[in-house]
Amino acid sequence: MVDSRPYETRYFINQGLKNPQNPYIKGMMEKNKFKLKETLTPMGVAFYIAPLINAVTRVGETDERQVVF
């Protein structure tokens, strides 16, 4: 977790959300596009993508973790 109130932090978050390169993130965006409404936002990541990443890191196999990271 990071405090996203500072402008610099918010800038980096927004830049990272503009063009995700990770294939896992892209796949999760595609699977959840009806919930994300075609735009990736910090709240969308917090509710629809981050829990899936958390699940993979906790109970996923090694090859699944490598896909995520």
Predicted model as a PDB file, atoms N, CA, C, CB and O in Angstrom, pLDDT in the B-factor column:
MODEL        1                                                                  
ATOM      1  N   MET A   1       0.848  -1.174   0.000  1.00 73.00           N  
ATOM      2  CA  MET A   1       0.000   0.000   0.000  1.00 73.00           C  
ATOM      3  C   MET A   1       0.892   1.235   0.000  1.00 73.00           C  
ATOM      4  CB  MET A   1      -0.964  -0.001   1.221  1.00 73.00           C  
ATOM      5  O   MET A   1       1.972   1.255   0.590  1.00 73.00           O  
ATOM      6  N   VAL A   2       0.415   2.231  -0.663  1.00 82.00           N  
ATOM      7  CA  VAL A   2       1.132   3.495  -0.723  1.00 82.00           C  
ATOM      8  C   VAL A   2       0.111   4.624  -0.638  1.00 82.00           C  
ATOM      9  CB  VAL A   2       1.989   3.601  -2.027  1.00 82.00           C  
ATOM     10  O   VAL A   2      -1.009   4.512  -1.138  1.00 82.00           O  
ATOM     11  N   ASP A   3       0.516   5.694  -0.004  1.00 88.00           N  
ATOM     12  CA  ASP A   3      -0.336   6.873   0.085  1.00 88.00           C  
ATOM     13  C   ASP A   3      -0.366   7.532  -1.289  1.00 88.00           C  
ATOM     14  CB  ASP A   3       0.175   7.869   1.185  1.00 88.00           C  
ATOM     15  O   ASP A   3       0.679   7.940  -1.796  1.00 88.00           O  
ATOM     16  N   SER A   4      -1.529   7.642  -1.891  1.00 86.00           N  
ATOM     17  CA  SER A   4      -1.628   8.197  -3.239  1.00 86.00           C  
ATOM     18  C   SER A   4      -2.052   9.666  -3.237  1.00 86.00           C  
ATOM     19  CB  SER A   4      -2.608   7.385  -4.058  1.00 86.00           C  
ATOM     20  O   SER A   4      -2.413  10.203  -4.284  1.00 86.00           O  
ATOM     21  N   ARG A   5      -2.014  10.309  -2.093  1.00 90.00           N  
ATOM     22  CA  ARG A   5      -2.367  11.733  -2.036  1.00 90.00           C  
ATOM     23  C   ARG A   5      -1.300  12.646  -2.620  1.00 90.00           C  
ATOM     24  CB  ARG A   5      -2.630  12.133  -0.615  1.00 90.00           C  
ATOM     25  O   ARG A   5      -1.659  13.653  -3.230  1.00 90.00           O  
ATOM     26  N   PRO A   6       0.007  12.354  -2.471  1.00 94.00           N  
ATOM     27  CA  PRO A   6       1.002  13.244  -3.083  1.00 94.00           C  
ATOM     28  C   PRO A   6       0.875  13.255  -4.612  1.00 94.00           C  
ATOM     29  CB  PRO A   6       2.424  12.813  -2.676  1.00 94.00           C  
ATOM     30  O   PRO A   6       0.630  12.221  -5.233  1.00 94.00           O  
ATOM     31  N   TYR A   7       1.043  14.420  -5.193  1.00 95.00           N  
ATOM     32  CA  TYR A   7       0.887  14.564  -6.642  1.00 95.00           C  
ATOM     33  C   TYR A   7       1.864  13.693  -7.424  1.00 95.00           C  
ATOM     34  CB  TYR A   7       1.072  16.014  -7.039  1.00 95.00           C  
ATOM     35  O   TYR A   7       1.510  13.144  -8.467  1.00 95.00           O  
ATOM     36  N   GLU A   8       3.087  13.564  -6.927  1.00 95.00           N  
ATOM     37  CA  GLU A   8       4.083  12.768  -7.626  1.00 95.00           C  
ATOM     38  C   GLU A   8       3.663  11.297  -7.686  1.00 95.00           C  
ATOM     39  CB  GLU A   8       5.447  12.904  -6.941  1.00 95.00           C  
ATOM     40  O   GLU A   8       3.795  10.647  -8.723  1.00 95.00           O  
ATOM     41  N   THR A   9       3.163  10.790  -6.578  1.00 93.00           N  
ATOM     42  CA  THR A   9       2.724   9.399  -6.527  1.00 93.00           C  
ATOM     43  C   THR A   9       1.542   9.185  -7.457  1.00 93.00           C  
ATOM     44  CB  THR A   9       2.353   8.997  -5.091  1.00 93.00           C  
ATOM     45  O   THR A   9       1.498   8.208  -8.205  1.00 93.00           O  
ATOM     46  N   ARG A  10       0.596  10.094  -7.408  1.00 92.00           N  
ATOM     47  CA  ARG A  10      -0.580   9.985  -8.276  1.00 92.00           C  
ATOM     48  C   ARG A  10      -0.174  10.038  -9.753  1.00 92.00           C  
ATOM     49  CB  ARG A  10      -1.587  11.112  -7.960  1.00 92.00           C  
ATOM     50  O   ARG A  10      -0.761   9.341 -10.582  1.00 92.00           O  
ATOM     51  N   TYR A  11       0.811  10.849 -10.078  1.00 94.00           N  
ATOM     52  CA  TYR A  11       1.292  10.933 -11.451  1.00 94.00           C  
ATOM     53  C   TYR A  11       1.826   9.579 -11.924  1.00 94.00           C  
ATOM     54  CB  TYR A  11       2.384  12.007 -11.568  1.00 94.00           C  
ATOM     55  O   TYR A  11       1.468   9.112 -13.006  1.00 94.00           O  
ATOM     56  N   PHE A  12       2.679   8.952 -11.114  1.00 92.00           N  
ATOM     57  CA  PHE A  12       3.239   7.659 -11.495  1.00 92.00           C  
ATOM     58  C   PHE A  12       2.165   6.583 -11.594  1.00 92.00           C  
ATOM     59  CB  PHE A  12       4.304   7.236 -10.498  1.00 92.00           C  
ATOM     60  O   PHE A  12       2.232   5.722 -12.471  1.00 92.00           O  
ATOM     61  N   ILE A  13       1.196   6.622 -10.723  1.00 90.00           N  
ATOM     62  CA  ILE A  13       0.084   5.664 -10.797  1.00 90.00           C  
ATOM     63  C   ILE A  13      -0.668   5.843 -12.106  1.00 90.00           C  
ATOM     64  CB  ILE A  13      -0.878   5.838  -9.596  1.00 90.00           C  
ATOM     65  O   ILE A  13      -0.930   4.871 -12.814  1.00 90.00           O  
ATOM     66  N   ASN A  14      -1.012   7.077 -12.426  1.00 90.00           N  
ATOM     67  CA  ASN A  14      -1.776   7.338 -13.656  1.00 90.00           C  
ATOM     68  C   ASN A  14      -0.986   6.982 -14.904  1.00 90.00           C  
ATOM     69  CB  ASN A  14      -2.192   8.801 -13.717  1.00 90.00           C  
ATOM     70  O   ASN A  14      -1.552   6.469 -15.869  1.00 90.00           O  
ATOM     71  N   GLN A  15       0.318   7.248 -14.899  1.00 92.00           N  
ATOM     72  CA  GLN A  15       1.147   6.887 -16.050  1.00 92.00           C  
ATOM     73  C   GLN A  15       1.198   5.373 -16.231  1.00 92.00           C  
ATOM     74  CB  GLN A  15       2.569   7.448 -15.886  1.00 92.00           C  
ATOM     75  O   GLN A  15       1.136   4.874 -17.355  1.00 92.00           O  
ATOM     76  N   GLY A  16       1.311   4.650 -15.128  1.00 89.00           N  
ATOM     77  CA  GLY A  16       1.350   3.194 -15.198  1.00 89.00           C  
ATOM     78  C   GLY A  16       0.037   2.581 -15.660  1.00 89.00           C  
ATOM     79  O   GLY A  16       0.029   1.525 -16.292  1.00 89.00           O  
ATOM     80  N   LEU A  17      -1.060   3.233 -15.352  1.00 89.00           N  
ATOM     81  CA  LEU A  17      -2.369   2.710 -15.741  1.00 89.00           C  
ATOM     82  C   LEU A  17      -2.733   3.046 -17.180  1.00 89.00           C  
ATOM     83  CB  LEU A  17      -3.431   3.246 -14.818  1.00 89.00           C  
ATOM     84  O   LEU A  17      -3.653   2.444 -17.732  1.00 89.00           O  
ATOM     85  N   LYS A  18      -2.042   3.980 -17.794  1.00 90.00           N  
ATOM     86  CA  LYS A  18      -2.362   4.370 -19.173  1.00 90.00           C  
ATOM     87  C   LYS A  18      -2.058   3.272 -20.180  1.00 90.00           C  
ATOM     88  CB  LYS A  18      -1.596   5.617 -19.547  1.00 90.00           C  
ATOM     89  O   LYS A  18      -2.814   3.067 -21.129  1.00 90.00           O  
ATOM     90  N   ASN A  19      -0.941   2.562 -19.971  1.00 87.00           N  
ATOM     91  CA  ASN A  19      -0.525   1.577 -20.964  1.00 87.00           C  
ATOM     92  C   ASN A  19       0.112   0.369 -20.281  1.00 87.00           C  
ATOM     93  CB  ASN A  19       0.458   2.206 -21.970  1.00 87.00           C  
ATOM     94  O   ASN A  19       1.335   0.231 -20.299  1.00 87.00           O  
ATOM     95  N   PRO A  20      -0.695  -0.508 -19.679  1.00 88.00           N  
ATOM     96  CA  PRO A  20      -0.112  -1.686 -19.022  1.00 88.00           C  
ATOM     97  C   PRO A  20       0.518  -2.623 -20.051  1.00 88.00           C  
ATOM     98  CB  PRO A  20      -1.187  -2.440 -18.207  1.00 88.00           C  
ATOM     99  O   PRO A  20      -0.039  -2.835 -21.128  1.00 88.00           O  
ATOM    100  N   GLN A  21       1.678  -3.180 -19.716  1.00 88.00           N  
ATOM    101  CA  GLN A  21       2.405  -4.066 -20.613  1.00 88.00           C  
ATOM    102  C   GLN A  21       2.341  -5.533 -20.190  1.00 88.00           C  
ATOM    103  CB  GLN A  21       3.836  -3.631 -20.698  1.00 88.00           C  
ATOM    104  O   GLN A  21       2.584  -6.423 -21.006  1.00 88.00           O  
ATOM    105  N   ASN A  22       2.019  -5.791 -18.927  1.00 83.00           N  
ATOM    106  CA  ASN A  22       2.014  -7.146 -18.398  1.00 83.00           C  
ATOM    107  C   ASN A  22       0.871  -7.944 -19.016  1.00 83.00           C  
ATOM    108  CB  ASN A  22       1.895  -7.131 -16.863  1.00 83.00           C  
ATOM    109  O   ASN A  22      -0.274  -7.496 -18.970  1.00 83.00           O  
ATOM    110  N   PRO A  23       1.150  -9.128 -19.601  1.00 84.00           N  
ATOM    111  CA  PRO A  23       0.091  -9.914 -20.235  1.00 84.00           C  
ATOM    112  C   PRO A  23      -0.985 -10.367 -19.244  1.00 84.00           C  
ATOM    113  CB  PRO A  23       0.692 -11.125 -20.917  1.00 84.00           C  
ATOM    114  O   PRO A  23      -2.153 -10.489 -19.616  1.00 84.00           O  
ATOM    115  N   TYR A  24      -0.610 -10.611 -18.012  1.00 81.00           N  
ATOM    116  CA  TYR A  24      -1.604 -11.010 -17.003  1.00 81.00           C  
ATOM    117  C   TYR A  24      -2.561  -9.860 -16.728  1.00 81.00           C  
ATOM    118  CB  TYR A  24      -0.911 -11.454 -15.689  1.00 81.00           C  
ATOM    119  O   TYR A  24      -3.774 -10.059 -16.670  1.00 81.00           O  
ATOM    120  N   ILE A  25      -2.026  -8.670 -16.561  1.00 84.00           N  
ATOM    121  CA  ILE A  25      -2.869  -7.497 -16.315  1.00 84.00           C  
ATOM    122  C   ILE A  25      -3.785  -7.248 -17.509  1.00 84.00           C  
ATOM    123  CB  ILE A  25      -1.999  -6.246 -16.033  1.00 84.00           C  
ATOM    124  O   ILE A  25      -4.970  -6.959 -17.340  1.00 84.00           O  
ATOM    125  N   LYS A  26      -3.237  -7.360 -18.705  1.00 87.00           N  
ATOM    126  CA  LYS A  26      -4.062  -7.182 -19.906  1.00 87.00           C  
ATOM    127  C   LYS A  26      -5.186  -8.214 -19.969  1.00 87.00           C  
ATOM    128  CB  LYS A  26      -3.192  -7.279 -21.168  1.00 87.00           C  
ATOM    129  O   LYS A  26      -6.314  -7.889 -20.340  1.00 87.00           O  
ATOM    130  N   GLY A  27      -4.876  -9.453 -19.609  1.00 87.00           N  
ATOM    131  CA  GLY A  27      -5.894 -10.492 -19.594  1.00 87.00           C  
ATOM    132  C   GLY A  27      -6.972 -10.222 -18.556  1.00 87.00           C  
ATOM    133  O   GLY A  27      -8.155 -10.446 -18.813  1.00 87.00           O  
ATOM    134  N   MET A  28      -6.568  -9.744 -17.386  1.00 87.00           N  
ATOM    135  CA  MET A  28      -7.543  -9.420 -16.344  1.00 87.00           C  
ATOM    136  C   MET A  28      -8.396  -8.226 -16.751  1.00 87.00           C  
ATOM    137  CB  MET A  28      -6.833  -9.131 -15.014  1.00 87.00           C  
ATOM    138  O   MET A  28      -9.579  -8.163 -16.416  1.00 87.00           O  
ATOM    139  N   MET A  29      -7.805  -7.287 -17.465  1.00 88.00           N  
ATOM    140  CA  MET A  29      -8.592  -6.160 -17.978  1.00 88.00           C  
ATOM    141  C   MET A  29      -9.636  -6.655 -18.971  1.00 88.00           C  
ATOM    142  CB  MET A  29      -7.674  -5.109 -18.646  1.00 88.00           C  
ATOM    143  O   MET A  29     -10.783  -6.209 -18.946  1.00 88.00           O  
ATOM    144  N   GLU A  30      -9.239  -7.570 -19.837  1.00 89.00           N  
ATOM    145  CA  GLU A  30     -10.173  -8.113 -20.833  1.00 89.00           C  
ATOM    146  C   GLU A  30     -11.304  -8.888 -20.159  1.00 89.00           C  
ATOM    147  CB  GLU A  30      -9.428  -9.026 -21.826  1.00 89.00           C  
ATOM    148  O   GLU A  30     -12.469  -8.746 -20.530  1.00 89.00           O  
ATOM    149  N   LYS A  31     -10.953  -9.709 -19.168  1.00 88.00           N  
ATOM    150  CA  LYS A  31     -11.964 -10.510 -18.469  1.00 88.00           C  
ATOM    151  C   LYS A  31     -12.933  -9.647 -17.666  1.00 88.00           C  
ATOM    152  CB  LYS A  31     -11.289 -11.511 -17.545  1.00 88.00           C  
ATOM    153  O   LYS A  31     -14.091 -10.021 -17.482  1.00 88.00           O  
ATOM    154  N   ASN A  32     -12.465  -8.494 -17.187  1.00 88.00           N  
ATOM    155  CA  ASN A  32     -13.282  -7.632 -16.345  1.00 88.00           C  
ATOM    156  C   ASN A  32     -13.702  -6.336 -17.042  1.00 88.00           C  
ATOM    157  CB  ASN A  32     -12.532  -7.305 -15.085  1.00 88.00           C  
ATOM    158  O   ASN A  32     -14.045  -5.359 -16.376  1.00 88.00           O  
ATOM    159  N   LYS A  33     -13.678  -6.321 -18.364  1.00 86.00           N  
ATOM    160  CA  LYS A  33     -13.956  -5.075 -19.069  1.00 86.00           C  
ATOM    161  C   LYS A  33     -15.374  -4.558 -18.820  1.00 86.00           C  
ATOM    162  CB  LYS A  33     -13.740  -5.269 -20.550  1.00 86.00           C  
ATOM    163  O   LYS A  33     -15.600  -3.350 -18.896  1.00 86.00           O  
ATOM    164  N   PHE A  34     -16.320  -5.428 -18.528  1.00 88.00           N  
ATOM    165  CA  PHE A  34     -17.671  -4.956 -18.222  1.00 88.00           C  
ATOM    166  C   PHE A  34     -17.721  -4.256 -16.865  1.00 88.00           C  
ATOM    167  CB  PHE A  34     -18.659  -6.126 -18.244  1.00 88.00           C  
ATOM    168  O   PHE A  34     -18.585  -3.407 -16.642  1.00 88.00           O  
ATOM    169  N   LYS A  35     -16.807  -4.600 -15.959  1.00 87.00           N  
ATOM    170  CA  LYS A  35     -16.740  -3.941 -14.652  1.00 87.00           C  
ATOM    171  C   LYS A  35     -15.864  -2.695 -14.705  1.00 87.00           C  
ATOM    172  CB  LYS A  35     -16.206  -4.910 -13.594  1.00 87.00           C  
ATOM    173  O   LYS A  35     -16.156  -1.698 -14.044  1.00 87.00           O  
ATOM    174  N   LEU A  36     -14.789  -2.751 -15.492  1.00 86.00           N  
ATOM    175  CA  LEU A  36     -13.840  -1.639 -15.572  1.00 86.00           C  
ATOM    176  C   LEU A  36     -14.313  -0.536 -16.507  1.00 86.00           C  
ATOM    177  CB  LEU A  36     -12.492  -2.142 -16.029  1.00 86.00           C  
ATOM    178  O   LEU A  36     -13.806   0.585 -16.451  1.00 86.00           O  
ATOM    179  N   LYS A  37     -15.272  -0.841 -17.359  1.00 82.00           N  
ATOM    180  CA  LYS A  37     -15.845   0.119 -18.309  1.00 82.00           C  
ATOM    181  C   LYS A  37     -14.786   0.739 -19.226  1.00 82.00           C  
ATOM    182  CB  LYS A  37     -16.573   1.222 -17.554  1.00 82.00           C  
ATOM    183  O   LYS A  37     -14.757   1.952 -19.433  1.00 82.00           O  
ATOM    184  N   GLU A  38     -13.916  -0.122 -19.772  1.00 76.00           N  
ATOM    185  CA  GLU A  38     -12.928   0.263 -20.786  1.00 76.00           C  
ATOM    186  C   GLU A  38     -11.813   1.174 -20.270  1.00 76.00           C  
ATOM    187  CB  GLU A  38     -13.624   0.944 -21.916  1.00 76.00           C  
ATOM    188  O   GLU A  38     -10.937   1.551 -21.048  1.00 76.00           O  
ATOM    189  N   THR A  39     -11.814   1.538 -18.996  1.00 81.00           N  
ATOM    190  CA  THR A  39     -10.774   2.405 -18.454  1.00 81.00           C  
ATOM    191  C   THR A  39     -10.217   1.792 -17.186  1.00 81.00           C  
ATOM    192  CB  THR A  39     -11.319   3.821 -18.177  1.00 81.00           C  
ATOM    193  O   THR A  39     -10.971   1.393 -16.299  1.00 81.00           O  
ATOM    194  N   LEU A  40      -8.908   1.716 -17.099  1.00 87.00           N  
ATOM    195  CA  LEU A  40      -8.260   1.188 -15.910  1.00 87.00           C  
ATOM    196  C   LEU A  40      -8.004   2.338 -14.939  1.00 87.00           C  
ATOM    197  CB  LEU A  40      -6.935   0.455 -16.273  1.00 87.00           C  
ATOM    198  O   LEU A  40      -7.266   3.273 -15.248  1.00 87.00           O  
ATOM    199  N   THR A  41      -8.619   2.256 -13.774  1.00 89.00           N  
ATOM    200  CA  THR A  41      -8.482   3.285 -12.742  1.00 89.00           C  
ATOM    201  C   THR A  41      -7.886   2.662 -11.483  1.00 89.00           C  
ATOM    202  CB  THR A  41      -9.857   3.948 -12.429  1.00 89.00           C  
ATOM    203  O   THR A  41      -7.877   1.438 -11.348  1.00 89.00           O  
ATOM    204  N   PRO A  42      -7.391   3.477 -10.569  1.00 90.00           N  
ATOM    205  CA  PRO A  42      -6.885   2.913  -9.310  1.00 90.00           C  
ATOM    206  C   PRO A  42      -7.943   2.100  -8.561  1.00 90.00           C  
ATOM    207  CB  PRO A  42      -6.376   4.029  -8.413  1.00 90.00           C  
ATOM    208  O   PRO A  42      -7.619   1.062  -7.983  1.00 90.00           O  
ATOM    209  N   MET A  43      -9.177   2.543  -8.561  1.00 90.00           N  
ATOM    210  CA  MET A  43     -10.243   1.789  -7.885  1.00 90.00           C  
ATOM    211  C   MET A  43     -10.536   0.480  -8.609  1.00 90.00           C  
ATOM    212  CB  MET A  43     -11.524   2.634  -7.792  1.00 90.00           C  
ATOM    213  O   MET A  43     -10.791  -0.542  -7.973  1.00 90.00           O  
ATOM    214  N   GLY A  44     -10.499   0.511  -9.929  1.00 90.00           N  
ATOM    215  CA  GLY A  44     -10.702  -0.714 -10.692  1.00 90.00           C  
ATOM    216  C   GLY A  44      -9.626  -1.745 -10.404  1.00 90.00           C  
ATOM    217  O   GLY A  44      -9.917  -2.932 -10.259  1.00 90.00           O  
ATOM    218  N   VAL A  45      -8.385  -1.292 -10.321  1.00 90.00           N  
ATOM    219  CA  VAL A  45      -7.285  -2.195  -9.978  1.00 90.00           C  
ATOM    220  C   VAL A  45      -7.483  -2.740  -8.569  1.00 90.00           C  
ATOM    221  CB  VAL A  45      -5.921  -1.470 -10.091  1.00 90.00           C  
ATOM    222  O   VAL A  45      -7.298  -3.934  -8.332  1.00 90.00           O  
ATOM    223  N   ALA A  46      -7.857  -1.872  -7.637  1.00 89.00           N  
ATOM    224  CA  ALA A  46      -8.007  -2.277  -6.237  1.00 89.00           C  
ATOM    225  C   ALA A  46      -9.091  -3.334  -6.052  1.00 89.00           C  
ATOM    226  CB  ALA A  46      -8.323  -1.067  -5.379  1.00 89.00           C  
ATOM    227  O   ALA A  46      -8.953  -4.221  -5.210  1.00 89.00           O  
ATOM    228  N   PHE A  47     -10.165  -3.248  -6.828  1.00 91.00           N  
ATOM    229  CA  PHE A  47     -11.283  -4.165  -6.628  1.00 91.00           C  
ATOM    230  C   PHE A  47     -11.301  -5.366  -7.564  1.00 91.00           C  
ATOM    231  CB  PHE A  47     -12.548  -3.425  -6.781  1.00 91.00           C  
ATOM    232  O   PHE A  47     -11.824  -6.417  -7.193  1.00 91.00           O  
ATOM    233  N   TYR A  48     -10.743  -5.239  -8.772  1.00 89.00           N  
ATOM    234  CA  TYR A  48     -10.897  -6.311  -9.752  1.00 89.00           C  
ATOM    235  C   TYR A  48      -9.605  -6.984 -10.192  1.00 89.00           C  
ATOM    236  CB  TYR A  48     -11.574  -5.779 -10.937  1.00 89.00           C  
ATOM    237  O   TYR A  48      -9.651  -8.097 -10.716  1.00 89.00           O  
ATOM    238  N   ILE A  49      -8.452  -6.346  -9.998  1.00 88.00           N  
ATOM    239  CA  ILE A  49      -7.198  -6.944 -10.450  1.00 88.00           C  
ATOM    240  C   ILE A  49      -6.291  -7.311  -9.284  1.00 88.00           C  
ATOM    241  CB  ILE A  49      -6.474  -5.993 -11.384  1.00 88.00           C  
ATOM    242  O   ILE A  49      -5.754  -8.419  -9.246  1.00 88.00           O  
ATOM    243  N   ALA A  50      -6.112  -6.406  -8.338  1.00 89.00           N  
ATOM    244  CA  ALA A  50      -5.215  -6.665  -7.200  1.00 89.00           C  
ATOM    245  C   ALA A  50      -5.601  -7.919  -6.408  1.00 89.00           C  
ATOM    246  CB  ALA A  50      -5.209  -5.465  -6.268  1.00 89.00           C  
ATOM    247  O   ALA A  50      -4.706  -8.663  -6.006  1.00 89.00           O  
ATOM    248  N   PRO A  51      -6.889  -8.188  -6.165  1.00 91.00           N  
ATOM    249  CA  PRO A  51      -7.214  -9.425  -5.447  1.00 91.00           C  
ATOM    250  C   PRO A  51      -6.779 -10.684  -6.197  1.00 91.00           C  
ATOM    251  CB  PRO A  51      -8.701  -9.487  -5.186  1.00 91.00           C  
ATOM    252  O   PRO A  51      -6.413 -11.684  -5.579  1.00 91.00           O  
ATOM    253  N   LEU A  52      -6.820 -10.634  -7.513  1.00 86.00           N  
ATOM    254  CA  LEU A  52      -6.397 -11.792  -8.305  1.00 86.00           C  
ATOM    255  C   LEU A  52      -4.885 -11.973  -8.243  1.00 86.00           C  
ATOM    256  CB  LEU A  52      -6.849 -11.639  -9.764  1.00 86.00           C  
ATOM    257  O   LEU A  52      -4.395 -13.100  -8.171  1.00 86.00           O  
ATOM    258  N   ILE A  53      -4.150 -10.873  -8.272  1.00 87.00           N  
ATOM    259  CA  ILE A  53      -2.693 -10.948  -8.135  1.00 87.00           C  
ATOM    260  C   ILE A  53      -2.347 -11.483  -6.754  1.00 87.00           C  
ATOM    261  CB  ILE A  53      -2.036  -9.556  -8.364  1.00 87.00           C  
ATOM    262  O   ILE A  53      -1.453 -12.318  -6.616  1.00 87.00           O  
ATOM    263  N   ASN A  54      -3.045 -11.009  -5.739  1.00 89.00           N  
ATOM    264  CA  ASN A  54      -2.825 -11.474  -4.379  1.00 89.00           C  
ATOM    265  C   ASN A  54      -3.064 -12.982  -4.282  1.00 89.00           C  
ATOM    266  CB  ASN A  54      -3.741 -10.722  -3.401  1.00 89.00           C  
ATOM    267  O   ASN A  54      -2.286 -13.695  -3.648  1.00 89.00           O  
ATOM    268  N   ALA A  55      -4.121 -13.459  -4.902  1.00 89.00           N  
ATOM    269  CA  ALA A  55      -4.435 -14.884  -4.853  1.00 89.00           C  
ATOM    270  C   ALA A  55      -3.339 -15.717  -5.520  1.00 89.00           C  
ATOM    271  CB  ALA A  55      -5.783 -15.151  -5.528  1.00 89.00           C  
ATOM    272  O   ALA A  55      -2.956 -16.767  -5.004  1.00 89.00           O  
ATOM    273  N   VAL A  56      -2.837 -15.255  -6.656  1.00 87.00           N  
ATOM    274  CA  VAL A  56      -1.793 -16.000  -7.361  1.00 87.00           C  
ATOM    275  C   VAL A  56      -0.524 -16.042  -6.525  1.00 87.00           C  
ATOM    276  CB  VAL A  56      -1.507 -15.371  -8.739  1.00 87.00           C  
ATOM    277  O   VAL A  56       0.130 -17.082  -6.453  1.00 87.00           O  
ATOM    278  N   THR A  57      -0.163 -14.933  -5.893  1.00 87.00           N  
ATOM    279  CA  THR A  57       1.067 -14.928  -5.105  1.00 87.00           C  
ATOM    280  C   THR A  57       0.939 -15.789  -3.853  1.00 87.00           C  
ATOM    281  CB  THR A  57       1.438 -13.503  -4.718  1.00 87.00           C  
ATOM    282  O   THR A  57       1.941 -16.296  -3.350  1.00 87.00           O  
ATOM    283  N   ARG A  58      -0.267 -15.959  -3.349  1.00 90.00           N  
ATOM    284  CA  ARG A  58      -0.451 -16.763  -2.130  1.00 90.00           C  
ATOM    285  C   ARG A  58      -0.580 -18.257  -2.413  1.00 90.00           C  
ATOM    286  CB  ARG A  58      -1.680 -16.290  -1.384  1.00 90.00           C  
ATOM    287  O   ARG A  58       0.015 -19.070  -1.707  1.00 90.00           O  
ATOM    288  N   VAL A  59      -1.345 -18.626  -3.432  1.00 91.00           N  
ATOM    289  CA  VAL A  59      -1.626 -20.045  -3.642  1.00 91.00           C  
ATOM    290  C   VAL A  59      -1.267 -20.547  -5.038  1.00 91.00           C  
ATOM    291  CB  VAL A  59      -3.073 -20.307  -3.387  1.00 91.00           C  
ATOM    292  O   VAL A  59      -1.469 -21.723  -5.339  1.00 91.00           O  
ATOM    293  N   GLY A  60      -0.741 -19.678  -5.890  1.00 87.00           N  
ATOM    294  CA  GLY A  60      -0.424 -20.083  -7.251  1.00 87.00           C  
ATOM    295  C   GLY A  60       0.835 -20.930  -7.339  1.00 87.00           C  
ATOM    296  O   GLY A  60       1.673 -20.931  -6.438  1.00 87.00           O  
ATOM    297  N   GLU A  61       0.944 -21.641  -8.435  1.00 90.00           N  
ATOM    298  CA  GLU A  61       2.134 -22.430  -8.732  1.00 90.00           C  
ATOM    299  C   GLU A  61       3.245 -21.501  -9.231  1.00 90.00           C  
ATOM    300  CB  GLU A  61       1.818 -23.536  -9.786  1.00 90.00           C  
ATOM    301  O   GLU A  61       2.993 -20.343  -9.565  1.00 90.00           O  
ATOM    302  N   THR A  62       4.454 -22.014  -9.278  1.00 89.00           N  
ATOM    303  CA  THR A  62       5.609 -21.212  -9.676  1.00 89.00           C  
ATOM    304  C   THR A  62       5.440 -20.643 -11.079  1.00 89.00           C  
ATOM    305  CB  THR A  62       6.879 -22.047  -9.607  1.00 89.00           C  
ATOM    306  O   THR A  62       5.739 -19.470 -11.304  1.00 89.00           O  
ATOM    307  N   ASP A  63       4.968 -21.445 -12.023  1.00 88.00           N  
ATOM    308  CA  ASP A  63       4.804 -20.955 -13.390  1.00 88.00           C  
ATOM    309  C   ASP A  63       3.722 -19.867 -13.469  1.00 88.00           C  
ATOM    310  CB  ASP A  63       4.451 -22.118 -14.329  1.00 88.00           C  
ATOM    311  O   ASP A  63       3.840 -18.942 -14.273  1.00 88.00           O  
ATOM    312  N   GLU A  64       2.687 -19.968 -12.655  1.00 84.00           N  
ATOM    313  CA  GLU A  64       1.649 -18.935 -12.618  1.00 84.00           C  
ATOM    314  C   GLU A  64       2.204 -17.626 -12.052  1.00 84.00           C  
ATOM    315  CB  GLU A  64       0.447 -19.411 -11.777  1.00 84.00           C  
ATOM    316  O   GLU A  64       1.871 -16.544 -12.535  1.00 84.00           O  
ATOM    317  N   ARG A  65       3.040 -17.730 -11.041  1.00 85.00           N  
ATOM    318  CA  ARG A  65       3.664 -16.526 -10.466  1.00 85.00           C  
ATOM    319  C   ARG A  65       4.587 -15.862 -11.476  1.00 85.00           C  
ATOM    320  CB  ARG A  65       4.450 -16.877  -9.188  1.00 85.00           C  
ATOM    321  O   ARG A  65       4.660 -14.634 -11.526  1.00 85.00           O  
ATOM    322  N   GLN A  66       5.292 -16.646 -12.280  1.00 85.00           N  
ATOM    323  CA  GLN A  66       6.184 -16.078 -13.280  1.00 85.00           C  
ATOM    324  C   GLN A  66       5.410 -15.333 -14.342  1.00 85.00           C  
ATOM    325  CB  GLN A  66       7.026 -17.161 -13.918  1.00 85.00           C  
ATOM    326  O   GLN A  66       5.891 -14.320 -14.851  1.00 85.00           O  
ATOM    327  N   VAL A  67       4.224 -15.802 -14.693  1.00 78.00           N  
ATOM    328  CA  VAL A  67       3.392 -15.101 -15.679  1.00 78.00           C  
ATOM    329  C   VAL A  67       2.990 -13.738 -15.140  1.00 78.00           C  
ATOM    330  CB  VAL A  67       2.134 -15.931 -16.033  1.00 78.00           C  
ATOM    331  O   VAL A  67       2.989 -12.749 -15.873  1.00 78.00           O  
ATOM    332  N   VAL A  68       2.649 -13.687 -13.860  1.00 75.00           N  
ATOM    333  CA  VAL A  68       2.209 -12.429 -13.254  1.00 75.00           C  
ATOM    334  C   VAL A  68       3.353 -11.428 -13.190  1.00 75.00           C  
ATOM    335  CB  VAL A  68       1.647 -12.677 -11.849  1.00 75.00           C  
ATOM    336  O   VAL A  68       3.174 -10.243 -13.472  1.00 75.00           O  
ATOM    337  N   PHE A  69       4.547 -11.925 -12.809  1.00 76.00           N  
ATOM    338  CA  PHE A  69       5.652 -10.990 -12.622  1.00 76.00           C  
ATOM    339  C   PHE A  69       6.655 -11.078 -13.727  1.00 76.00           C  
ATOM    340  CB  PHE A  69       6.329 -11.233 -11.314  1.00 76.00           C  
ATOM    341  O   PHE A  69       7.650 -10.353 -13.716  1.00 76.00           O  
TER     342      PHE A  69                                                      
ENDMDL                                                                          
END                                                                             
